[in-house]
Every structure is written in C-alpha cells, then in structure tokens.
C-alpha cells in the first residue's frame, strides 16, 4: 500500500543524511536507530542534528528497533537546552525496502514527527524515504509520504535562528 503524500517536508543537510545512512551500514545486518533534532517551521521539519541511538532490541534487532526511554529523555533534554525539539526519528531496514512496516506504524507515537527509513542492502545504504506521522492520536494515526529536501547547513541554521522563541 502506497501512503498518501503530504504537503509537509523534511529539510535536512546532505551531511546529516549521509550520517544516518552510514549508521545503517555500520549496524548491518541489524537495524540502526536515532533521533532528529531541529524545529518545525511552517509545516517543515528542519533537522539541525542527527543523533544515533542504541538499538536495545535483543530479540530481533535484525528487523526491529527500540530506543531506551532513558536515552530518549536525555536526547530530548539535550535538544531543549539548545532550543531544539525532537522532529523525527530514523531507522534502517536491512535487506528490505525503505517503506514503513506494520510494526513501524504500531510503534510510532510522535504525531507530527518525521520517520526516516533507509534500506540497507547487503551492507550498502540504497534508498531513503521520509514519512510524517499524521492524525490526532493512536486511533487515527497514519504515515504520509513526506518530501525529503536537501538544504545547505547555513539555510537550516538561519531558518531555526529566525524562528527562535
């Protein structure tokens, strides 16, 4: 099933995109996971930082991931101290398409956040897609395909600086 496309976007620098794809290659054949820090400005999630997280799944790390709550709280506090929010998450799909799974939607809870998935085939990152978690809660949440836009680091920084509270 192809998810609907949303008008929102995820704006990320090439270096940050390269880093999360490399993380998927490094953890292959297991899934990698991490957090995207930045700000949402006018419906666009601007990624300032990509922070790798440990995959705490011990039962099936090759096709599932989990970020420990303590690590997630630490990352959230670290971001808030610098005026950044969690705007998304990323993980890899070893030897599977860069499309969300039934498990991905079941375990996604951050409405308005971007979820980046990178396909890693035989140890090499291939396709990367972004999906926005939409809805008002658990009962109507859904993933919508989201445009992944590359931006220069200074453009992301300037946008975030201009919109600081």
Secondary structure, 3 states (H helix, E strand, C coil): CCCCEEEEEEEECHHHHHHHHHHHHHHCCCCCEEEEEEEEECCEEEEEEEEEECCCCCCCCCCCCCCCHHHHHHHHHHHHHCCCEEEEEEEEEECCCCCCCHHHHHHCCCCCCEEEEEEEECCEEEEEEEEEEECCCCCCCEEEEEEEEECCHHHHHHHHHHCCC
